[in-house]
Amino acid sequence: MIGERIAQIRKEKGWTQKDLAQATRLSRGYTAAIEEGNQQPKIKTLALIASALGVTIEELLR
């Protein structure tokens, strides 16, 4: 699941959900919903998250 992978990478970086939200300029609630699987992000949003985390979209999809 994409949300679980985002959470895993975020935690590996030592980031909180708030850190990710600030880095992407998305709301913390929205990033949390993605991680929990309650929201399906668009490709554009995935690109934004991947860039903030320093990974490729392909790495998020593994």
Backbone as CSV, one residue per row, in Angstrom:
resi,resn,N_x,N_y,N_z,CA_x,CA_y,CA_z,C_x,C_y,C_z
1,MET,0.838,-1.181,0.000,0.000,0.000,0.000,0.889,1.253,0.000
2,ILE,0.553,2.198,-0.805,1.364,3.410,-0.990,1.499,4.215,0.306
3,GLY,0.430,4.320,1.054,0.471,5.083,2.297,1.443,4.495,3.308
4,GLU,1.457,3.171,3.395,2.383,2.507,4.310,3.830,2.770,3.897
5,ARG,4.076,2.762,2.595,5.438,3.009,2.089,5.861,4.453,2.383
6,ILE,4.961,5.400,2.199,5.266,6.798,2.508,5.605,6.929,3.990
7,ALA,4.803,6.314,4.845,5.043,6.373,6.289,6.386,5.748,6.639
8,GLN,6.709,4.633,6.004,7.974,3.949,6.272,9.167,4.849,5.929
9,ILE,9.139,5.435,4.743,10.242,6.300,4.312,10.313,7.538,5.203
10,ARG,9.166,8.100,5.514,9.127,9.277,6.377,9.769,8.980,7.728
11,LYS,9.417,7.847,8.313,9.958,7.470,9.615,11.456,7.182,9.540
12,GLU,11.898,6.575,8.424,13.331,6.319,8.232,14.123,7.618,8.234
13,LYS,13.505,8.678,7.744,14.145,9.991,7.730,14.052,10.689,9.087
14,GLY,13.285,10.108,9.997,13.102,10.718,11.314,12.118,11.865,11.303
15,TRP,11.245,11.884,10.286,10.258,12.952,10.140,8.948,12.573,10.800
16,THR,8.247,13.586,11.270,6.875,13.425,11.739,5.945,13.688,10.555
17,GLN,4.667,13.415,10.753,3.691,13.758,9.710,3.667,15.262,9.500
18,LYS,3.863,16.006,10.577,3.902,17.468,10.468,5.081,17.915,9.604
19,ASP,6.230,17.273,9.769,7.398,17.604,8.946,7.106,17.378,7.464
20,LEU,6.485,16.251,7.163,6.146,15.951,5.767,5.145,16.962,5.237
21,ALA,4.151,17.279,6.036,3.147,18.254,5.612,3.785,19.606,5.312
22,GLN,4.699,20.035,6.158,5.367,21.314,5.929,6.237,21.272,4.687
23,ALA,6.936,20.156,4.477,7.824,20.040,3.315,7.059,20.012,1.997
24,THR,5.841,19.501,2.034,5.037,19.384,0.809,4.009,20.500,0.659
25,ARG,3.794,21.247,1.754,2.747,22.276,1.806,1.351,21.688,1.654
26,LEU,1.225,20.432,2.081,-0.078,19.774,2.163,-0.483,19.813,3.624
27,SER,-1.753,19.623,3.893,-2.173,19.635,5.299,-1.722,18.348,5.982
28,ARG,-1.504,18.436,7.274,-1.111,17.265,8.039,-2.213,16.212,8.001
29,GLY,-3.457,16.671,8.051,-4.590,15.749,7.986,-4.636,14.980,6.679
30,TYR,-4.315,15.673,5.585,-4.332,15.016,4.274,-3.203,14.009,4.168
31,THR,-1.993,14.378,4.614,-0.873,13.435,4.543,-1.137,12.228,5.446
32,ALA,-1.754,12.462,6.603,-2.113,11.351,7.499,-3.137,10.439,6.825
33,ALA,-4.104,11.014,6.156,-5.132,10.225,5.463,-4.527,9.381,4.353
34,ILE,-3.528,9.913,3.659,-2.836,9.145,2.621,-2.127,7.958,3.268
35,GLU,-1.394,8.222,4.344,-0.658,7.159,5.015,-1.596,6.080,5.558
36,GLU,-2.769,6.468,6.014,-3.738,5.522,6.567,-4.539,4.804,5.488
37,GLY,-4.387,5.218,4.242,-5.105,4.581,3.145,-6.502,5.122,2.943
38,ASN,-6.823,6.246,3.571,-8.149,6.836,3.436,-8.253,7.815,2.278
39,GLN,-7.127,8.184,1.703,-7.087,9.077,0.537,-6.160,8.470,-0.499
40,GLN,-6.551,8.564,-1.753,-5.707,8.116,-2.856,-5.152,9.356,-3.542
41,PRO,-3.860,9.633,-3.362,-3.289,10.850,-3.935,-3.155,10.771,-5.449
42,LYS,-3.247,11.918,-6.077,-3.014,12.012,-7.511,-1.517,11.889,-7.766
43,ILE,-1.160,11.604,-9.004,0.250,11.466,-9.387,1.025,12.738,-9.038
44,LYS,0.418,13.876,-9.271,1.070,15.158,-8.958,1.421,15.242,-7.470
45,THR,0.517,14.778,-6.615,0.753,14.788,-5.175,1.830,13.775,-4.809
46,LEU,1.818,12.612,-5.451,2.862,11.622,-5.206,4.235,12.168,-5.583
47,ALA,4.285,12.894,-6.687,5.555,13.501,-7.114,6.041,14.503,-6.073
48,LEU,5.140,15.265,-5.522,5.470,16.251,-4.498,6.000,15.566,-3.233
49,ILE,5.331,14.503,-2.818,5.755,13.755,-1.632,7.106,13.090,-1.875
50,ALA,7.250,12.463,-3.035,8.515,11.799,-3.358,9.667,12.794,-3.349
51,SER,9.460,13.937,-3.940,10.493,14.961,-3.973,10.874,15.412,-2.567
52,ALA,9.884,15.621,-1.727,10.141,16.053,-0.350,10.925,15.000,0.421
53,LEU,10.634,13.738,0.153,11.302,12.645,0.850,12.644,12.277,0.214
54,GLY,12.922,12.836,-0.960,14.181,12.551,-1.635,14.233,11.193,-2.301
55,VAL,13.070,10.726,-2.762,12.984,9.438,-3.445,12.223,9.622,-4.758
56,THR,12.169,8.581,-5.567,11.391,8.624,-6.810,9.989,8.098,-6.548
57,ILE,9.097,8.378,-7.458,7.733,7.841,-7.355,7.802,6.317,-7.390
58,GLU,8.696,5.772,-8.198,8.842,4.325,-8.286,9.184,3.723,-6.926
59,GLU,10.017,4.414,-6.145,10.365,3.908,-4.812,9.152,3.922,-3.887
60,LEU,8.263,4.881,-4.075,7.038,4.921,-3.272,6.113,3.767,-3.629
61,LEU,6.159,3.337,-4.864,5.238,2.314,-5.348,5.722,0.888,-5.086
62,ARG,6.929,0.731,-4.587,7.456,-0.622,-4.305,6.716,-1.266,-3.169
